[in-house]
């Protein structure tokens, strides 16, 4: 299994949580999805985190190209200052 974690810093407060959560049930290779919004801010904190899991790397690549994911990704690009990501097998 692969865990894919993405964190964003936003330009201004923006509610992207519901857009991310809308991917559940739309993308069959997506095994789990969790969205967290930072409640304890510091200069080094990110505003939101997305944690997703996939059975394998091909499924993760399929998710990345899925039209529903691409639509949400474009929204996130429009409101972010920065983005970091990590993918690992577990």
N, CA, C and O of each residue as an XYZ file, in Angstrom:
360
protein
N       0.844     -1.177      0.000
C       0.000      0.000      0.000
C       0.892      1.244      0.000
O       2.019      1.230      0.494
N       0.353      2.300     -0.563
C       1.066      3.577     -0.621
C       0.247      4.632      0.099
O      -0.968      4.724     -0.075
N       0.926      5.423      0.905
C       0.308      6.574      1.554
C       0.825      7.822      0.843
O       2.029      7.977      0.639
N      -0.091      8.703      0.471
C       0.209      9.944     -0.246
C      -0.260     11.088      0.652
O      -1.452     11.215      0.933
N       0.672     11.910      1.095
C       0.350     13.011      2.004
C       0.740     14.329      1.340
O       1.864     14.494      0.865
N      -0.213     15.265      1.317
C       0.015     16.581      0.724
C      -0.376     17.634      1.760
O      -1.393     17.501      2.441
N       0.440     18.679      1.870
C       0.115     19.797      2.766
C       0.201     21.097      1.974
O       1.037     21.249      1.082
N      -0.696     22.043      2.327
C      -0.751     23.326      1.645
C      -0.689     24.476      2.635
O      -1.165     24.373      3.766
N      -0.089     25.582      2.184
C      -0.245     26.894      2.804
C      -1.072     27.696      1.822
O      -0.776     27.719      0.628
N      -2.114     28.358      2.321
C      -3.021     29.094      1.460
C      -2.753     30.586      1.487
O      -2.215     31.120      2.457
N      -3.137     31.253      0.402
C      -3.007     32.699      0.292
C      -3.849     33.383      1.358
O      -3.351     34.232      2.098
N      -5.085     33.027      1.434
C      -6.022     33.483      2.452
C      -6.790     32.245      2.886
O      -6.719     31.208      2.226
N      -7.520     32.342      3.984
C      -8.288     31.179      4.405
C      -9.255     30.806      3.290
O     -10.023     31.641      2.813
N      -9.210     29.581      2.895
C     -10.090     29.072      1.849
C     -10.544     27.687      2.248
O      -9.752     26.890      2.751
N     -11.785     27.401      2.031
C     -12.322     26.103      2.424
C     -12.270     25.145      1.248
O     -13.188     25.107      0.429
N     -11.196     24.374      1.165
C     -11.070     23.354      0.133
C     -11.382     21.974      0.652
O     -11.346     21.003     -0.104
N     -11.694     21.869      1.952
C     -11.906     20.555      2.559
C     -13.036     19.799      1.870
O     -12.877     18.622      1.545
N     -14.161     20.446      1.644
C     -15.302     19.755      1.046
C     -15.000     19.312     -0.382
O     -15.480     18.267     -0.821
N     -14.210     20.098     -1.106
C     -13.835     19.709     -2.465
C     -12.974     18.451     -2.444
O     -13.161     17.562     -3.275
N     -12.047     18.366     -1.520
C     -11.203     17.183     -1.406
C     -12.018     15.968     -0.980
O     -11.851     14.878     -1.529
N     -12.889     16.154     -0.014
C     -13.692     15.033      0.471
C     -14.675     14.534     -0.581
O     -15.140     13.397     -0.498
N     -14.998     15.362     -1.565
C     -15.913     14.940     -2.623
C     -15.311     13.851     -3.510
O     -16.037     13.194     -4.257
N     -13.997     13.652     -3.439
C     -13.339     12.623     -4.242
C     -13.661     11.202     -3.766
O     -13.542     10.246     -4.532
N     -14.066     11.069     -2.504
C     -14.420      9.750     -1.964
C     -15.629      9.231     -2.734
O     -16.641      9.920     -2.858
N     -15.512      8.025     -3.243
C     -16.592      7.416     -4.004
C     -16.554      7.731     -5.490
O     -17.196      7.037     -6.279
N     -15.818      8.761     -5.891
C     -15.708      9.111     -7.308
C     -14.531      8.424     -7.984
O     -14.546      8.210     -9.196
N     -13.516      8.081     -7.208
C     -12.296      7.494     -7.772
C     -12.116      6.125     -7.132
O     -11.789      6.026     -5.950
N     -12.330      5.075     -7.911
C     -12.372      3.727     -7.338
C     -11.042      3.223     -6.792
O     -11.044      2.334     -5.941
N      -9.909      3.751     -7.242
C      -8.604      3.292     -6.744
C      -8.234      3.931     -5.407
O      -7.263      3.524     -4.769
N      -8.999      4.918     -4.991
C      -8.753      5.626     -3.733
C      -9.270      4.774     -2.574
O     -10.478      4.585     -2.433
N      -8.360      4.259     -1.743
C      -8.744      3.370     -0.633
C      -9.198      4.141      0.598
O     -10.123      3.714      1.289
N      -8.557      5.274      0.882
C      -8.973      6.103      2.013
C      -8.544      7.537      1.758
O      -7.607      7.800      1.004
N      -9.247      8.455      2.403
C      -8.953      9.870      2.272
C      -9.306     10.550      3.587
O     -10.390     10.349      4.136
N      -8.372     11.359      4.082
C      -8.598     12.133      5.305
C      -8.073     13.542      5.089
O      -6.968     13.731      4.580
N      -8.869     14.528      5.476
C      -8.483     15.925      5.366
C      -8.413     16.515      6.764
O      -9.333     16.339      7.563
N      -7.327     17.212      7.060
C      -7.186     17.875      8.354
C      -6.870     19.342      8.160
O      -6.038     19.706      7.329
N      -7.541     20.182      8.932
C      -7.286     21.617      8.895
C      -6.546     22.000     10.168
O      -6.966     21.649     11.271
N      -5.447     22.718     10.009
C      -4.602     23.092     11.136
C      -5.358     24.032     12.073
O      -5.881     25.062     11.647
N      -5.408     23.669     13.338
C      -6.063     24.496     14.350
C      -5.075     25.213     15.255
O      -5.461     26.111     16.004
N      -3.813     24.830     15.195
C      -2.783     25.423     16.044
C      -1.708     25.979     15.113
O      -0.828     25.245     14.664
N      -1.784     27.255     14.831
C      -0.908     27.860     13.837
C       0.409     28.332     14.422
O       0.480     28.791     15.562
N       1.433     28.207     13.623
C       2.738     28.794     13.892
C       3.334     29.162     12.540
O       2.782     28.801     11.501
N       4.431     29.860     12.542
C       5.046     30.282     11.277
C       5.441     29.097     10.403
O       5.435     29.206      9.177
N       5.780     27.978     11.012
C       6.217     26.824     10.239
C       5.077     25.862      9.892
O       5.312     24.831      9.262
N       3.857     26.186     10.294
C       2.721     25.297     10.063
C       2.155     25.438      8.658
O       2.230     26.498      8.036
N       1.591     24.349      8.182
C       0.802     24.362      6.957
C      -0.663     24.454      7.343
O      -1.025     24.131      8.475
N      -1.513     24.890      6.420
C      -2.918     25.139      6.735
C      -3.796     23.893      6.659
O      -4.741     23.747      7.433
N      -3.481     22.993      5.724
C      -4.327     21.823      5.549
C      -3.479     20.651      5.083
O      -2.467     20.828      4.405
N      -3.912     19.437      5.461
C      -3.224     18.223      5.060
C      -4.236     17.256      4.456
O      -5.375     17.158      4.913
N      -3.800     16.552      3.428
C      -4.590     15.501      2.798
C      -3.792     14.211      2.900
O      -2.629     14.165      2.498
N      -4.404     13.170      3.431
C      -3.769     11.861      3.512
C      -4.640     10.874      2.745
O      -5.816     10.696      3.063
N      -4.059     10.237      1.737
C      -4.781      9.250      0.941
C      -3.977      7.960      0.888
O      -2.759      7.970      1.066
N      -4.661      6.858      0.644
C      -3.972      5.569      0.496
C      -4.436      4.886     -0.786
O      -5.571      5.043     -1.235
N      -3.497      4.113     -1.357
C      -3.711      3.386     -2.600
C      -3.074      2.004     -2.467
O      -2.150      1.806     -1.678
N      -3.582      1.059     -3.245
C      -3.022     -0.295     -3.213
C      -1.612     -0.354     -3.784
O      -0.778     -1.129     -3.315
N      -1.345      0.478     -4.811
C      -0.042      0.428     -5.467
C       0.224      1.743     -6.203
O      -0.627      2.631     -6.257
N       1.424      1.839     -6.763
C       1.846      3.070     -7.434
C       1.017      3.353     -8.683
O       0.719      4.512     -8.972
N       0.644      2.321     -9.423
C      -0.183      2.531    -10.610
C      -1.534      3.138    -10.256
O      -2.040      4.000    -10.975
N      -2.118      2.687     -9.146
C      -3.394      3.258     -8.702
C      -3.227      4.729     -8.319
O      -4.095      5.550     -8.613
N      -2.114      5.060     -7.666
C      -1.861      6.448     -7.295
C      -1.709      7.315     -8.553
O      -2.195      8.446     -8.584
N      -1.047      6.800     -9.572
C      -0.884      7.527    -10.834
C      -2.226      7.689    -11.547
O      -2.488      8.724    -12.159
N      -3.064      6.672    -11.466
C      -4.400      6.740    -12.051
C      -5.236      7.828    -11.368
O      -5.943      8.585    -12.033
N      -5.149      7.897    -10.043
C      -5.819      8.931     -9.249
C      -5.362     10.318     -9.693
O      -6.181     11.223     -9.851
N      -4.055     10.484     -9.894
C      -3.490     11.779    -10.260
C      -4.024     12.272    -11.602
O      -4.093     13.480    -11.827
N      -4.404     11.357    -12.501
C      -4.894     11.723    -13.834
C      -6.419     11.757    -13.916
O      -6.974     12.149    -14.943
N      -7.096     11.352    -12.850
C      -8.556     11.283    -12.874
C      -9.148     12.695    -13.014
O      -8.687     13.617    -12.342
N     -10.155     12.877    -13.872
C     -10.739     14.210    -14.081
C     -11.239     14.875    -12.793
O     -11.101     16.089    -12.643
N     -11.808     14.117    -11.873
C     -12.282     14.708    -10.607
C     -11.116     15.231     -9.782
O     -11.206     16.302     -9.184
N     -10.014     14.471     -9.749
C      -8.825     14.919     -9.021
C      -8.226     16.151     -9.688
O      -7.837     17.100     -9.006
N      -8.149     16.143    -11.005
C      -7.563     17.282    -11.719
C      -8.351     18.563    -11.455
O      -7.759     19.636    -11.331
N      -9.662     18.464    -11.368
C     -10.503     19.638    -11.084
C     -10.206     20.202     -9.697
O     -10.057     21.414     -9.539
N     -10.118     19.328     -8.690
C      -9.808     19.760     -7.324
C      -8.383     20.295     -7.253
O      -8.119     21.283     -6.568
N      -7.478     19.651     -7.953
C      -6.081     20.083     -7.965
C      -5.943     21.498     -8.525
O      -5.179     22.302     -7.991
N      -6.667     21.805     -9.583
C      -6.632     23.156    -10.156
C      -7.139     24.191     -9.153
O      -6.584     25.285     -9.052
N      -8.194     23.846     -8.410
C      -8.699     24.750     -7.380
C      -7.623     25.000     -6.322
O      -7.375     26.145     -5.943
N      -6.986     23.932     -5.849
C      -5.952     24.073     -4.819
C      -4.787     24.920     -5.321
O      -4.236     25.722     -4.566
N      -4.408     24.751     -6.584
C      -3.326     25.563     -7.153
C      -3.678     27.047     -7.130
O      -2.802     27.892     -6.944
N      -4.951     27.362     -7.318
C      -5.363     28.758     -7.399
C      -5.365     29.468     -6.045
O      -5.357     30.698     -6.001
N      -5.376     28.715     -4.940
C      -5.457     29.347     -3.612
C      -4.226     29.120     -2.747
O      -4.178     29.601     -1.615
N      -3.243     28.409     -3.245
C      -2.103     28.054     -2.401
C      -0.931     29.000     -2.563
O      -0.739     29.648     -3.593
N      -0.149     29.044     -1.479
C       1.149     29.713     -1.497
C       2.225     28.667     -1.770
O       3.138     28.876     -2.570
N       2.089     27.529     -1.078
C       3.062     26.457     -1.259
C       2.403     25.110     -1.019
O       1.318     25.013     -0.446
N       3.098     24.067     -1.478
C       2.619     22.697     -1.362
C       3.823     21.793     -1.139
O       4.866     21.976     -1.766
N       3.682     20.821     -0.250
C       4.688     19.782     -0.068
C       3.975     18.441     -0.101
O       2.779     18.344      0.173
N       4.734     17.415     -0.441
C       4.140     16.094     -0.619
C       5.143     15.018     -0.226
O       6.351     15.197     -0.380
N       4.636     13.906      0.281
C       5.454     12.724      0.523
C       4.621     11.493      0.196
O       3.435     11.429      0.517
N       5.257     10.517     -0.447
C       4.629      9.244     -0.767
C       5.512      8.138     -0.209
O       6.731      8.159     -0.381
N       4.885      7.165      0.465
C       5.688      6.067      0.997
C       4.869      4.794      1.069
O       3.644      4.814      1.187
N       5.597      3.676      0.993
C       4.987      2.356      1.124
C       4.844      2.023      2.612
O       5.701      2.371      3.424
N       3.762      1.351      2.948
C       3.586      0.907      4.333
C       2.956     -0.450      4.358
O       2.723     -1.003      5.433
